[in-house]
Amino acid sequence: MWMVSKEAMEEAMRVERKLADPEKREESLGDIEHMIEVKQSHLWRADVGSCAGGLCCITGQIEIESGILQDAVEALKSGDDGKAASLIEDYIAFLKEHYEPERPGY
């Protein structure tokens, strides 16, 4: 199982809380788009890296994460804030299911 940083998990939870506040809608949209950029960077690194050591199996996970986040962006852009919030909940659940929390000292 792969690890997720404490900061990445906290960022996802911050976005989830912001989505509950209509005044922070645009800020939430920008945060999610930034998260997608980070995931795309991770995907590029995994694709460029060697498949030795299991990098190949993480590309699928990163693509799923990017897809969930992109769907959330599209929901926000179309005005469906509830769907966007639900997708961010799904994203957090995906992280919790497929990653272990980062351990101190790593």
N, C-alpha and C positions, 0 to 999 in steps of 0.2 A: 504494500500500500504506500502511496505517495504522501508527502506531508504538505500541509498548507500553512502559510505563515499566520501568526496571530493578527498581523496588520491586515492581511487580505480578508480574513474572516470578519474583522471589525469593520472594514470598509463596506462590505456587503450588508452588514447589519445597520450601519449608518444610513446607507441608501434606503434600506427598507423603512427605517423610521422617517426619513425625509419624505418618502412617498405618501405618508399619512398627512402631510401638510401641503395643501394646494399651493401655498405661496412659495414652496421650495421645489415646484415641479421642474422648472428649467434647470435648476442646480442639480436635481436628481438625474435629469437627462444627460447633462454634461458628465456627471460622475459615472454613469453607466457606460457612456461612450468611451470614457477613459479606461474603464475596466476592460472593454472590448479591445482597445489598443494594446493593453498589457497582455491579454490573452493571445492576441495575434503575434506579439513579440515572442511569447513562450512557444507558440506553435512553430514559428519560423526557426527558433533555436532547436527545437526538438526535431524538425524536419532536416535541418542542416547537419545536426549531430549524428553520430554513429548509432545504429540500431543495437549495438552491443550494450549491454547493461539495461535494456528494457525501455529505451526512449521511444521505440515504435509504438508501444502499447499506450503511452500517455497522449499521443497525438489525437486519438479518438476522444479521449476524455476532454481535452482542451477544445476540440471542435464542438462537442456537446455544450460545454460551458459557454462558448462564444455564441452558439445558436440560441441558447436560452436568453442571454443578455441582448442579443440582436432583436429577438422577439419582444423583449421588454421595451426596447427603444421604439420599435414600430408601434407598440400599443400606446406608449406615451404620445408619440407623434400623431396618432389617430384619435387621441382624446380618451382612451380607455385606461384611465389611471388604475382602476381596480384590477384589470388584467395584468398591468405592469407590476403592481404590487404582488399579485399571485405568482408571477413568473420569478420575481426576486426571491420570494419564499421558496420556490422550487429550486432556484439556484443555490440558496443556502443549504437546503436539504441535500442537494447533490454533493456539495462540498463536504458536508458532514458524513455522508455515506461513503464517499470514494477517497477521502483523504483523512489522514490522522493529523491532529493538532501538532504544530511545531513544538518540539521539546526544548526546554532550556539547555543551553550548551551546544546546540547544533549550529 
